[in-house]
Amino acid sequence: MKAVCWYGRSDVRVEEVPDPILLNPHDAIIKVTLTAICGSDLHLYDGFVPTMVPGDIMGHEFMGRVVEVGSEVKRLQPGDRVVVPFPISCGACSYCESGQWSLCDNSNPNAGVAETLYGYSPAGIYGYSHAFGGYAGGQAEYVRVPYADVGPIKVPDELSDAQVLFLTDIFPTGYMAAEQANIQPGDVVAVWGCGPVGQMAIKSAYLLGAERVIAIDRIKERLQMARDQAGAEVINREGRDVVETLKQMTAGRGPDVCIDAVGLEAHVGSLLAVVDRVKQAARIETGRPVALREAIQACSKGGVVSLAGVYGGFLDTVPFGAAFNKGLTFKMGQTHVQKYLKPLLERIQRGEIDPSFVITHRLPLEDAPYGYRIFREKLDGCIKVVLETDHNGRSMAQ
């Protein structure tokens, strides 16, 4: 089969690799119909996530048709059309049973590696380094899905692949970022980053009752989408003091909720950001927490800072004294996607949201290297790339 394989920084290739096989009676094999390039994949592409091995198959946002199931799989059968959540969860440990699916105790066979890096191991993740299990990803024609009775959810035929694909990650991620912030009617929410997750966070904040959402970015196409399609007020951060602007827009109070949808690869031209880039290049610091710093500084007293952007290690010069003295609450973590699959699918079915609005580029799987490049460099108005594995199938038509 064809698959997108990692070979080092800025080097992904579409290659012929062996088809996956059932390794466990609880496995299923999925024929991928639609997959996507995620902002988190760029952290691999840019070399900021350790324990990648040349030839690793990338991708954790994918869906398709079941073609084979193990002898112990009860809920799925060949032909079922499914969306697969990016965290791999066993469904039986205490974390899964409490709905904290991305903290699964049993799905990372390389837990010791993650424990060395982070103290404890989270769940395994498709296509996201050997610290997270070394699982083959979904930017491929076929993929093995462990714990097949736990993760995938069947989707109705009346919804297109594009409408449901983002249940795999970015829609639940944006929604969880908003939900865990305990948004109240009348709240003002600020969202840093108008990439795909940021767009979903904006939409989700409105779904949960926010009165105003203010979105911050520097890319005009992203700001236009945030304003015209997600309904946010926008701040172009180029040449502006974001914290002061937010104060002016909120009568000096600051936003009640601040969502960081940027994470470790913030691109800003300030002096401190330049220092971050130098430290990150030297591996003295593993992230550039520009958005996090501003969120802490801007947030209202007693407010909530919610992190949807990925951070992978150590951060420097974070104004924690401001957070302490303002009594801020922090919420963060990999998304518990399985918790949100059914309720968010129902929101799509009711017409409350169509997540496909973020798609700007549809490419065949063979063009994945080009897709990675335009996504990272923000060329040609690129905001979200989906990769189609079957040019004559359902996903191409929709």
C-alpha positions as CSV (number, residue, x, y, z in Angstrom):
1,M,0.0,0.0,0.0
2,K,1.0,3.7,-0.3
3,A,1.7,5.6,2.9
4,V,3.2,8.9,4.0
5,C,6.5,8.2,5.7
6,W,8.7,10.4,7.9
7,Y,12.4,10.6,7.1
8,G,13.6,13.6,9.1
9,R,13.0,17.3,9.4
10,S,11.0,18.6,6.4
11,D,11.2,15.2,4.7
12,V,8.1,13.1,4.2
13,R,7.7,10.7,1.3
14,V,4.9,8.7,-0.1
15,E,6.2,5.1,-0.4
16,E,5.1,1.5,-0.9
17,V,5.0,-0.3,2.5
18,P,3.6,-3.6,3.6
19,D,-0.2,-3.8,4.2
20,P,-1.2,-3.9,7.9
21,I,-2.3,-7.2,9.4
22,L,-4.3,-8.2,12.4
23,L,-2.0,-8.6,15.4
24,N,-4.6,-9.1,18.1
25,P,-8.1,-10.5,18.0
26,H,-9.4,-7.1,19.1
27,D,-7.9,-5.4,16.0
28,A,-9.6,-4.1,12.8
29,I,-8.2,-3.1,9.5
30,I,-9.6,0.1,7.9
31,K,-9.4,1.1,4.3
32,V,-8.8,4.8,4.6
33,T,-11.1,7.0,2.4
34,L,-10.1,10.4,3.8
35,T,-7.3,11.6,6.0
36,A,-5.9,15.0,7.0
37,I,-2.7,16.8,7.9
38,C,-2.9,18.2,11.4
39,G,-1.0,21.1,13.0
40,S,0.4,18.5,15.4
41,D,1.9,16.7,12.4
42,L,3.9,19.8,11.7
43,H,5.7,19.3,15.0
44,L,6.9,16.0,13.7
45,Y,7.7,17.5,10.3
46,D,9.7,20.3,12.0
47,G,11.6,17.8,14.2
48,F,10.3,18.9,17.6
49,V,8.9,15.5,18.7
50,P,11.6,13.0,19.7
51,T,11.6,9.2,19.1
52,M,10.6,9.3,15.5
53,V,12.2,6.7,13.3
54,P,12.8,7.0,9.6
55,G,10.1,5.2,7.7
56,D,7.4,5.8,10.4
57,I,3.9,6.2,8.9
58,M,2.3,9.5,9.8
59,G,-1.2,10.8,10.5
60,H,-3.8,10.6,13.2
61,E,-6.9,12.1,11.5
62,F,-8.5,9.4,9.3
63,M,-11.7,7.6,8.5
64,G,-12.7,4.8,6.2
65,R,-14.4,1.4,5.7
66,V,-13.8,-1.7,7.8
67,V,-12.3,-4.4,5.7
68,E,-11.3,-7.0,8.3
69,V,-11.9,-7.6,12.0
70,G,-10.4,-9.8,14.6
71,S,-12.2,-12.7,16.2
72,E,-13.0,-10.8,19.4
73,V,-14.4,-7.6,17.7
74,K,-18.2,-7.5,18.3
75,R,-19.3,-4.0,17.4
76,L,-17.8,-3.7,13.9
77,Q,-18.0,-5.7,10.7
78,P,-16.6,-5.4,7.2
79,G,-18.3,-2.6,5.3
80,D,-19.0,-0.4,8.3
81,R,-18.0,3.3,7.6
82,V,-16.2,4.6,10.7
83,V,-14.4,7.6,12.1
84,V,-11.4,6.7,14.3
85,P,-10.3,8.9,17.3
86,F,-6.7,9.7,17.5
87,P,-6.1,8.5,21.1
88,I,-5.9,4.7,21.3
89,S,-7.7,3.6,24.4
90,C,-8.4,0.2,26.0
91,G,-11.8,1.1,27.4
92,A,-11.1,-0.9,30.6
93,C,-8.6,1.0,32.8
94,S,-9.6,3.5,35.4
95,Y,-8.9,6.4,33.2
96,C,-11.0,5.1,30.3
97,E,-13.8,4.2,32.6
98,S,-13.8,7.8,34.0
99,G,-13.9,9.3,30.5
100,Q,-10.3,10.4,30.5
101,W,-9.6,8.4,27.3
102,S,-6.3,10.1,26.3
103,L,-4.8,9.0,29.6
104,C,-5.3,5.3,29.0
105,D,-3.0,3.2,31.0
106,N,-2.8,0.2,28.6
107,S,-2.5,1.4,25.0
108,N,1.1,2.6,24.9
109,P,3.4,-0.4,24.6
110,N,6.4,2.1,25.0
111,A,5.1,3.6,28.2
112,G,8.6,3.6,29.7
113,V,9.8,6.0,27.0
114,A,6.9,8.4,27.7
115,E,7.5,8.1,31.5
116,T,11.1,9.1,31.0
117,L,10.0,12.2,29.1
118,Y,6.9,13.2,31.1
119,G,6.8,11.2,34.3
120,Y,3.8,9.2,33.3
121,S,2.6,7.8,30.0
122,P,-0.6,9.1,28.2
123,A,-2.5,6.9,25.7
124,G,-0.9,5.7,22.5
125,I,-1.5,7.9,19.4
126,Y,-1.6,6.9,15.8
127,G,1.5,8.0,13.8
128,Y,2.9,10.2,16.6
129,S,6.4,8.8,17.5
130,H,7.5,5.8,19.5
131,A,7.1,7.7,22.8
132,F,3.3,7.4,22.0
133,G,3.4,3.8,21.1
134,G,5.1,3.6,17.6
135,Y,1.7,3.0,16.0
136,A,1.5,3.3,12.2
137,G,-0.6,6.3,11.3
138,G,-3.6,6.9,9.0
139,Q,-2.0,8.9,6.2
140,A,-2.1,5.6,4.3
141,E,-4.4,3.4,2.2
142,Y,-4.9,1.0,5.1
143,V,-4.4,1.1,8.9
144,R,-4.6,-1.3,11.8
145,V,-6.9,-0.1,14.5
146,P,-6.3,-1.7,18.0
147,Y,-9.2,-1.9,20.5
148,A,-11.6,-1.7,17.6
149,D,-14.7,-2.1,19.8
150,V,-13.6,1.0,21.9
151,G,-12.5,3.7,19.5
152,P,-14.2,3.9,16.1
153,I,-17.7,5.2,15.7
154,K,-20.0,4.3,12.8
155,V,-21.2,7.3,10.9
156,P,-24.5,7.6,8.9
157,D,-24.3,7.5,5.1
158,E,-26.2,10.8,4.7
159,L,-23.2,12.7,6.0
160,S,-20.2,13.1,3.8
161,D,-16.7,12.1,4.7
162,A,-15.7,15.8,4.9
163,Q,-18.5,16.5,7.4
164,V,-17.4,13.8,9.9
165,L,-13.7,13.5,9.3
166,F,-12.8,16.1,11.9
167,L,-14.5,14.1,14.7
168,T,-11.2,12.3,14.7
169,D,-9.4,15.2,16.4
170,I,-9.8,18.9,15.6
171,F,-13.5,19.3,16.3
172,P,-13.4,17.5,19.7
173,T,-10.1,19.3,20.5
174,G,-11.6,22.7,19.9
175,Y,-14.8,21.7,21.7
176,M,-13.0,20.3,24.7
177,A,-10.9,23.5,25.0
178,A,-14.1,25.5,25.2
179,E,-16.0,23.1,27.4
180,Q,-13.3,22.6,30.0
181,A,-13.2,26.4,30.4
182,N,-16.7,26.3,31.9
183,I,-18.0,29.1,29.6
184,Q,-21.0,30.9,31.0
185,P,-23.7,32.9,29.1
186,G,-22.3,36.3,28.4
187,D,-18.7,35.4,28.7
188,V,-16.0,36.9,26.4
189,V,-13.7,34.3,25.0
190,A,-10.3,35.0,23.3
191,V,-8.8,32.4,21.0
192,W,-5.1,32.5,20.1
193,G,-4.6,30.9,16.7
194,C,-7.0,30.7,13.8
195,G,-5.8,27.5,12.4
196,P,-8.2,24.5,12.2
197,V,-8.3,23.9,16.0
198,G,-8.8,27.6,16.6
199,Q,-11.7,27.8,14.2
200,M,-13.3,24.8,16.0
201,A,-12.7,26.5,19.4
202,I,-14.4,29.6,18.1
203,K,-17.4,27.7,16.9
204,S,-17.6,25.6,20.0
205,A,-17.4,28.7,22.3
206,Y,-20.5,30.0,20.6
207,L,-22.2,26.6,20.8
208,L,-21.6,26.7,24.6
209,G,-23.0,30.1,25.2
210,A,-20.2,32.7,24.7
211,E,-21.5,36.2,24.0
212,R,-18.3,37.3,22.2
213,V,-15.3,35.5,20.7
214,I,-12.2,37.4,19.8
215,A,-9.7,35.6,17.6
216,I,-6.0,36.5,17.3
217,D,-3.7,35.6,14.4
218,R,-1.3,37.2,11.9
219,I,-2.4,35.4,8.7
220,K,-5.1,37.3,6.8
221,E,-6.8,34.1,5.3
222,R,-7.2,32.6,8.8
223,L,-8.5,35.9,10.2
224,Q,-11.0,36.2,7.4
225,M,-12.3,32.6,8.0
226,A,-12.6,33.3,11.7
227,R,-14.6,36.5,11.0
228,D,-16.7,35.4,8.0
229,Q,-17.3,31.7,8.8
230,A,-16.8,31.3,12.5
231,G,-18.3,34.6,13.5
232,A,-15.5,36.0,15.6
233,E,-14.2,39.5,16.1
234,V,-10.6,39.5,15.0
235,I,-7.2,41.0,16.0
236,N,-4.4,41.0,13.5
237,R,-1.4,40.8,15.8
238,E,1.1,42.3,13.4
239,G,2.4,45.5,14.9
240,R,-0.1,45.4,17.8
241,D,0.1,44.8,21.5
242,V,-2.4,41.9,21.8
243,V,-2.8,42.2,25.6
244,E,-3.5,45.9,25.5
245,T,-5.9,45.5,22.5
246,L,-7.9,42.9,24.4
247,K,-8.1,45.1,27.4
248,Q,-9.5,47.9,25.3
249,M,-12.0,45.6,23.7
250,T,-13.3,44.4,27.1
251,A,-13.5,47.7,29.0
252,G,-10.2,46.9,30.8
253,R,-11.5,43.7,32.3
254,G,-9.9,41.2,29.9
255,P,-11.5,38.0,28.4
256,D,-13.2,35.6,30.9
257,V,-11.7,32.7,29.0
258,C,-8.5,32.5,27.0
259,I,-7.9,29.6,24.7
260,D,-4.4,28.9,23.4
261,A,-4.8,27.0,20.1
262,V,-1.3,27.7,19.0
263,G,1.1,25.6,21.1
264,L,4.8,25.1,20.9
265,E,5.5,26.6,17.4
266,A,4.2,30.2,17.7
267,H,5.4,32.5,15.0
268,V,5.7,36.1,16.3
269,G,8.3,38.8,15.7
270,S,8.9,40.1,19.2
271,L,12.3,40.1,20.9
272,L,11.2,37.4,23.4
273,A,9.9,35.3,20.6
274,V,13.3,35.5,18.8
275,V,14.9,34.4,22.1
276,D,12.4,31.4,22.2
277,R,13.4,30.4,18.7
278,V,17.1,30.4,19.5
279,K,16.5,28.4,22.7
280,Q,14.3,26.0,20.8
281,A,16.8,25.5,18.0
282,A,19.4,24.7,20.7
283,R,17.0,22.4,22.5
284,I,17.3,24.5,25.7
285,E,13.6,25.1,25.4
286,T,11.1,22.8,23.6
287,G,8.3,25.3,22.9
288,R,7.7,28.9,22.0
289,P,5.0,29.9,24.5
290,V,4.1,33.3,23.0
291,A,0.4,32.6,23.0
292,L,0.4,31.1,26.5
293,R,2.2,34.2,27.9
294,E,-0.3,36.6,26.3
295,A,-3.2,34.5,27.5
296,I,-2.0,34.6,31.1
297,Q,-1.4,38.4,30.9
298,A,-4.7,39.2,29.2
299,C,-7.1,36.9,31.1
300,S,-9.5,38.5,33.5
301,K,-9.0,38.0,37.3
302,G,-10.5,34.6,38.2
303,G,-10.6,33.5,34.6
304,V,-9.7,30.3,32.8
305,V,-6.8,29.6,30.5
306,S,-7.5,26.6,28.4
307,L,-4.7,24.9,26.3
308,A,-5.6,23.2,23.0
309,G,-2.3,23.7,21.3
310,V,0.3,21.0,21.9
311,Y,3.3,21.5,24.2
312,G,5.9,18.8,24.3
313,G,8.4,19.6,27.1
314,F,9.9,22.6,28.8
315,L,8.9,26.2,28.5
316,D,10.8,29.4,29.6
317,T,9.8,32.8,30.9
318,V,6.2,32.0,31.6
319,P,4.6,34.7,33.8
320,F,3.3,32.4,36.5
321,G,3.3,35.1,39.1
322,A,0.6,36.9,37.1
323,A,-1.4,33.6,36.9
324,F,-1.1,33.1,40.7
325,N,-2.0,36.6,41.7
326,K,-5.0,36.7,39.3
327,G,-6.3,33.4,40.6
328,L,-6.4,31.8,37.1
329,T,-7.5,28.2,36.4
330,F,-5.6,26.2,33.9
331,K,-7.1,23.3,31.9
332,M,-5.2,21.3,29.3
333,G,-4.3,17.9,27.9
334,Q,-4.7,15.6,24.9
335,T,-8.3,15.4,23.9
336,H,-10.6,12.7,25.3
337,V,-12.0,12.2,21.8
338,Q,-14.2,9.2,22.5
339,K,-16.1,11.2,25.1
340,Y,-17.2,13.7,22.4
341,L,-17.8,11.5,19.4
342,K,-21.5,10.8,19.8
343,P,-22.6,14.2,21.1
344,L,-20.7,16.1,18.4
345,L,-21.9,13.7,15.7
346,E,-25.4,14.6,16.8
347,R,-24.6,18.3,16.5
348,I,-23.5,17.8,12.9
349,Q,-26.6,15.8,12.2
350,R,-28.8,18.5,13.6
351,G,-27.1,21.1,11.3
352,E,-25.6,23.1,14.2
353,I,-22.1,22.9,12.6
354,D,-20.5,21.6,9.5
355,P,-16.8,21.2,10.4
356,S,-15.8,20.9,6.7
357,F,-15.7,24.7,6.4
358,V,-12.0,24.7,7.4
359,I,-11.0,22.6,4.3
360,T,-9.0,24.7,1.8
361,H,-7.1,22.0,-0.1
362,R,-8.0,18.5,-1.2
363,L,-5.1,16.5,-2.6
364,P,-4.4,12.9,-3.5
365,L,-2.4,11.0,-1.0
366,E,0.6,11.0,-3.5
367,D,0.8,14.8,-3.1
368,A,1.2,14.7,0.7
369,P,4.7,16.2,0.6
370,Y,3.4,19.3,-1.2
371,G,0.5,19.4,1.3
372,Y,2.9,19.5,4.2
373,R,4.9,22.2,2.6
374,I,2.0,24.6,1.8
375,F,0.4,23.9,5.2
376,R,3.6,24.7,7.1
377,E,4.5,27.7,5.0
378,K,0.9,28.9,4.8
379,L,1.1,29.2,1.0
380,D,-1.9,29.5,-1.3
381,G,-4.2,30.4,1.5
382,C,-3.8,27.0,3.0
383,I,-5.6,26.4,6.3
384,K,-6.5,22.7,6.2
385,V,-5.4,19.9,3.9
386,V,-7.3,16.7,3.4
387,L,-5.8,13.7,1.5
388,E,-7.9,11.5,-0.6
389,T,-6.8,7.9,-1.0
390,D,-9.5,6.8,-3.5
391,H,-9.8,9.3,-6.4
392,N,-12.9,7.4,-7.7
393,G,-14.6,7.0,-4.4
394,R,-17.0,8.8,-2.1
395,S,-14.6,11.2,-0.5
396,M,-13.4,12.7,-3.9
397,A,-17.0,13.4,-4.9
398,Q,-17.7,15.2,-1.6
